Amino acid sequence: MTEGTKARVVQEYVPGKQVTLAHVICNPRPELCSLIGVEKSGAIGIMTITPGEGAIIAADIASKSGDIAMDFIDRFTGCVLFTGDVAAVESSLEGTVRTLANVLGFTPAPLTRT
């Protein structure tokens, strides 16, 4: 690349059904909750799904898999965000990933936790 030119990044979605992230944030700090616009809770669950429309299905499964509050769903980026106590959030994430994989043929992501 020569001086004065800018690198160009092209992003594209690869066809397929995939859970790209399934993560539990345990005991989030109040500042984090405030910054992302959720009430203080025991845990935050976050998922990203490809294709983005799968977020609607994931949100439905998650809400039926545990006592959680659904805080954000974006069908364009595939982001799902929910809160609850740690056990409920983990249960909802596990149930959602398992159902997407076993029933709908999505490639699962490992459940991670911080």
C-alpha positions as a Python dict, from the first residue, in 0.01 Angstrom:
ca = {
    (1, 'M'): (0, 0, 0),
    (2, 'T'): (136, 341, -90),
    (3, 'E'): (144, 643, 136),
    (4, 'G'): (-181, 838, 137),
    (5, 'T'): (-403, 545, 43),
    (6, 'K'): (-648, 386, 281),
    (7, 'A'): (-706, 16, 329),
    (8, 'R'): (-1051, -94, 230),
    (9, 'V'): (-1227, -364, 428),
    (10, 'V'): (-1508, -564, 273),
    (11, 'Q'): (-1736, -749, 511),
    (12, 'E'): (-1970, -1017, 393),
    (13, 'Y'): (-2187, -1282, 548),
    (14, 'V'): (-2115, -1640, 458),
    (15, 'P'): (-2430, -1842, 392),
    (16, 'G'): (-2502, -2081, 674),
    (17, 'K'): (-2667, -2114, 1009),
    (18, 'Q'): (-2437, -2051, 1302),
    (19, 'V'): (-2431, -1941, 1663),
    (20, 'T'): (-2114, -1731, 1661),
    (21, 'L'): (-2117, -1627, 2028),
    (22, 'A'): (-2293, -1752, 2342),
    (23, 'H'): (-2153, -1578, 2648),
    (24, 'V'): (-2252, -1520, 3011),
    (25, 'I'): (-2129, -1211, 3191),
    (26, 'C'): (-2161, -1298, 3561),
    (27, 'N'): (-2215, -1022, 3816),
    (28, 'P'): (-2177, -730, 3576),
    (29, 'R'): (-2071, -400, 3725),
    (30, 'P'): (-2341, -132, 3746),
    (31, 'E'): (-2143, 88, 3505),
    (32, 'L'): (-2155, -181, 3235),
    (33, 'C'): (-2529, -230, 3282),
    (34, 'S'): (-2583, 144, 3254),
    (35, 'L'): (-2368, 174, 2941),
    (36, 'I'): (-2555, -102, 2757),
    (37, 'G'): (-2895, 6, 2887),
    (38, 'V'): (-2996, -289, 3103),
    (39, 'E'): (-3109, -311, 3464),
    (40, 'K'): (-2854, -439, 3715),
    (41, 'S'): (-2889, -816, 3738),
    (42, 'G'): (-2695, -1126, 3834),
    (43, 'A'): (-2590, -1199, 3476),
    (44, 'I'): (-2609, -1082, 3117),
    (45, 'G'): (-2644, -1334, 2834),
    (46, 'I'): (-2530, -1232, 2489),
    (47, 'M'): (-2555, -1423, 2163),
    (48, 'T'): (-2486, -1355, 1800),
    (49, 'I'): (-2658, -1560, 1535),
    (50, 'T'): (-2609, -1592, 1159),
    (51, 'P'): (-2832, -1528, 970),
    (52, 'G'): (-2956, -1230, 1169),
    (53, 'E'): (-3318, -1338, 1146),
    (54, 'G'): (-3222, -1635, 1364),
    (55, 'A'): (-3204, -1390, 1654),
    (56, 'I'): (-3584, -1385, 1662),
    (57, 'I'): (-3595, -1764, 1699),
    (58, 'A'): (-3310, -1759, 1953),
    (59, 'A'): (-3491, -1496, 2161),
    (60, 'D'): (-3808, -1706, 2162),
    (61, 'I'): (-3620, -2019, 2272),
    (62, 'A'): (-3420, -1830, 2538),
    (63, 'S'): (-3730, -1670, 2687),
    (64, 'K'): (-3890, -2016, 2720),
    (65, 'S'): (-3576, -2181, 2862),
    (66, 'G'): (-3534, -1977, 3181),
    (67, 'D'): (-3665, -1692, 3394),
    (68, 'I'): (-3492, -1411, 3204),
    (69, 'A'): (-3575, -1061, 3084),
    (70, 'M'): (-3524, -1007, 2712),
    (71, 'D'): (-3341, -674, 2675),
    (72, 'F'): (-3237, -647, 2310),
    (73, 'I'): (-3296, -830, 1982),
    (74, 'D'): (-3151, -715, 1650),
    (75, 'R'): (-3266, -918, 1352),
    (76, 'F'): (-3018, -736, 1125),
    (77, 'T'): (-2698, -812, 1319),
    (78, 'G'): (-2822, -1127, 1492),
    (79, 'C'): (-2757, -994, 1843),
    (80, 'V'): (-2965, -1116, 2138),
    (81, 'L'): (-2913, -976, 2490),
    (82, 'F'): (-3096, -1085, 2804),
    (83, 'T'): (-3058, -1064, 3181),
    (84, 'G'): (-3145, -1264, 3490),
    (85, 'D'): (-2976, -1455, 3765),
    (86, 'V'): (-2666, -1653, 3667),
    (87, 'A'): (-2840, -1994, 3665),
    (88, 'A'): (-3131, -1869, 3453),
    (89, 'V'): (-2905, -1697, 3199),
    (90, 'E'): (-2681, -2004, 3167),
    (91, 'S'): (-2982, -2231, 3133),
    (92, 'S'): (-3134, -2010, 2864),
    (93, 'L'): (-2806, -1993, 2667),
    (94, 'E'): (-2751, -2370, 2689),
    (95, 'G'): (-3110, -2447, 2591),
    (96, 'T'): (-3103, -2202, 2302),
    (97, 'V'): (-2772, -2324, 2156),
    (98, 'R'): (-2879, -2688, 2195),
    (99, 'T'): (-3217, -2630, 2027),
    (100, 'L'): (-3072, -2426, 1742),
    (101, 'A'): (-2816, -2701, 1679),
    (102, 'N'): (-3036, -3009, 1723),
    (103, 'V'): (-3365, -2888, 1577),
    (104, 'L'): (-3264, -2628, 1318),
    (105, 'G'): (-2917, -2751, 1218),
    (106, 'F'): (-2719, -2448, 1332),
    (107, 'T'): (-2349, -2488, 1399),
    (108, 'P'): (-2317, -2426, 1775),
    (109, 'A'): (-2070, -2207, 1959),
    (110, 'P'): (-1924, -2310, 2293),
    (111, 'L'): (-2080, -2142, 2594),
    (112, 'T'): (-1827, -1902, 2745),
    (113, 'R'): (-1834, -1716, 3075),
    (114, 'T'): (-1663, -1422, 3247),
}
